[in-house]
Amino acid sequence: MSDSKQAVTVVKRVKNAVLYSNGHIKLENIVFSHPHVFEKYQGTAKPGDSNTPSFSCIALMPKATHKEAKDLIKEEIARLCRENKVKDVAADRKFITDGDQKAKDETVGMWVVSGRDSKNKPFVRDRAKNVIDSKDSHEIYGGAKGHMIIRPWWCDNQYGKRVASGIIGIQKIADGEPFGDATRITDEDVDNMLDAEDDDGSVDVGDDDDL
């Protein structure tokens, strides 16, 4: 019996990023910041934003190497705005921000990309695609290097219009210098960078063959 499920294909590949036919984007060779991929995290939301406990992770993309990845993300944001008959949304209503504006050591020279999901736990894999579960949660930390798959989506609810990003999963490819207490961004900074979402922002993890 034939499988009616349509195969996911590559739509566009640039340096350090891949856009797939299902709308997912893989960000490659990034640095994890504040990964909450084993347990949901609930922070203090900005006024007018949701405070739903969520799985989340922030990807730090070095500006020196990830210009094409940043441009691909911005193209997708522009496409979602056009499809929803909006010219643009404010910078703080997008899931990518300029790390230099945060004045934090770990975000300087970085594009900061946030992903979260209030329902579905993201998959977590190692370099060989083996599952990393909660008993090995120490393997995933701020400063570790890897890939992250996200799904950009249009959000228009009681919190306003924005282009948010659901986290599908992460893959650790290398250890890095852990962020120390003196240099790591605070949980308040994380709350300001993560997208506000309601339950409609949850995504179906589905297959993880993209990695």
C-alpha positions in Angstrom: 0.0 0.0 0.0 1.4 3.4 -1.0 2.2 6.0 1.6 0.0 9.0 1.1 2.3 11.2 3.2 4.2 13.6 1.0 8.0 13.5 1.3 9.8 16.5 2.7 12.1 18.0 0.2 14.7 20.8 0.1 13.3 24.1 -1.3 16.4 26.2 -0.7 19.8 25.6 0.7 22.2 28.4 1.7 25.3 28.5 3.8 24.3 27.3 7.3 20.5 27.1 6.6 18.0 24.9 4.8 14.4 25.6 3.9 12.2 22.5 3.5 8.9 22.0 1.6 7.0 21.7 4.9 8.0 25.2 5.9 10.7 24.0 8.4 14.0 25.7 8.5 17.2 24.0 9.7 19.8 26.4 11.2 23.2 24.8 11.1 26.3 25.4 13.2 24.7 27.6 15.8 25.3 27.9 19.5 22.5 26.9 21.9 21.5 29.4 24.6 19.0 28.7 27.4 17.9 25.4 26.0 14.7 24.1 27.7 14.2 21.0 25.6 13.5 18.4 28.3 11.2 20.3 30.6 8.9 23.3 29.9 10.1 26.7 31.1 7.8 29.5 32.4 9.4 32.9 32.7 8.2 36.4 33.3 6.5 37.6 30.2 6.6 41.2 28.9 3.4 43.2 29.3 0.8 42.0 26.7 2.6 38.7 26.1 1.7 35.1 26.9 3.3 33.4 29.8 2.5 29.8 28.8 5.1 27.2 30.0 6.9 26.0 26.9 9.8 24.0 25.5 12.2 26.5 24.0 15.7 27.2 22.8 17.6 30.2 21.5 20.0 29.8 18.6 22.9 32.2 18.4 24.1 32.7 14.8 27.5 34.4 14.3 27.0 37.4 12.0 30.4 36.7 10.3 29.3 33.3 9.0 25.4 33.3 9.0 24.4 36.2 6.7 22.8 33.9 4.2 20.9 32.1 7.0 19.7 35.4 8.4 18.6 36.5 4.9 16.7 33.3 4.4 14.9 33.8 7.7 14.0 37.4 6.8 12.7 36.2 3.4 10.3 33.8 5.1 9.2 36.5 7.6 8.4 38.8 4.6 6.5 36.0 2.8 4.4 35.3 5.9 3.6 39.0 6.2 2.6 39.2 2.5 0.4 36.2 2.8 -1.4 37.8 5.7 -1.7 41.2 4.0 0.6 43.0 6.3 3.5 45.1 5.1 5.7 44.3 8.1 5.7 43.8 11.8 7.9 45.6 14.4 11.4 44.2 15.1 10.3 42.9 18.6 7.4 41.0 16.9 9.8 38.8 15.0 11.6 35.6 16.1 15.0 36.9 15.0 16.7 39.8 16.7 20.1 41.6 16.5 22.2 40.4 19.4 24.3 43.5 19.4 21.4 45.5 20.7 21.2 43.2 23.8 24.6 44.4 25.2 25.3 41.0 26.5 28.6 39.2 26.0 27.2 36.0 24.5 25.0 37.8 22.0 27.5 40.3 20.7 28.1 39.7 17.0 25.2 37.3 16.8 21.8 37.0 15.2 19.5 35.7 17.9 16.7 33.2 16.8 14.1 31.9 19.3 12.0 28.9 19.0 9.4 27.5 21.4 6.4 25.1 21.6 3.8 25.0 24.4 2.7 21.5 23.7 5.1 19.3 21.8 8.5 18.2 23.2 11.2 18.8 20.6 13.4 15.9 19.6 17.0 16.0 20.8 19.7 14.1 18.9 23.5 13.8 19.0 25.9 14.0 16.1 25.1 10.4 15.2 21.3 11.0 15.4 21.0 9.0 18.6 18.3 10.2 21.0 19.5 12.3 23.9 17.0 12.0 26.8 16.6 13.7 30.1 19.0 11.4 31.9 21.7 12.9 29.7 20.4 16.5 29.9 23.8 17.7 30.9 24.8 17.2 27.2 22.6 20.1 26.2 23.7 23.5 27.7 24.2 27.1 26.8 27.4 27.2 24.8 27.1 23.8 23.1 27.1 23.8 19.3 24.7 22.2 16.9 21.7 22.6 14.6 18.1 23.6 15.3 15.0 23.0 13.3 12.2 25.6 13.5 8.9 26.3 11.9 8.1 30.0 11.3 4.4 30.8 11.5 2.0 33.8 11.5 0.5 34.7 14.8 -2.5 37.1 15.2 -4.2 36.8 18.6 -4.9 38.8 21.7 -1.2 39.6 22.0 -1.1 41.2 18.5 0.4 40.3 15.1 3.8 38.7 15.0 5.9 36.1 13.1 6.7 33.5 15.7 8.8 30.3 15.5 8.0 26.8 16.8 10.9 24.6 17.8 10.9 21.2 16.2 14.1 19.8 17.5 17.9 20.2 18.0 21.0 18.2 17.2 24.2 18.7 19.2 27.3 18.4 17.1 30.0 19.6 19.4 30.8 20.8 22.9 31.6 24.5 23.4 32.6 26.8 26.1 29.7 26.9 28.6 28.3 30.3 29.3 29.5 31.4 32.8 27.3 33.3 35.2 29.2 36.5 34.5 28.5 36.4 30.8 25.3 34.5 30.2 22.1 36.3 29.4 19.5 36.4 32.2 16.1 34.6 32.2 14.6 38.1 31.8 16.5 38.5 28.5 15.3 35.1 27.4 11.7 36.2 28.0 12.2 39.3 25.9 13.6 37.3 23.0 11.3 34.4 23.0 8.1 34.7 21.0 4.7 35.0 22.7 2.4 32.2 21.6 -0.9 30.7 22.5 -1.8 27.0 22.1 -2.3 27.6 18.3 1.4 27.9 18.0 2.1 24.3 18.9 3.6 22.3 16.1 3.5 18.6 15.1 7.0 17.3 15.6 6.4 14.5 13.1 9.4 12.8 11.6 12.9 14.0 12.4 14.6 12.8 9.3 15.5 16.4 8.4 18.7 16.0 10.5 
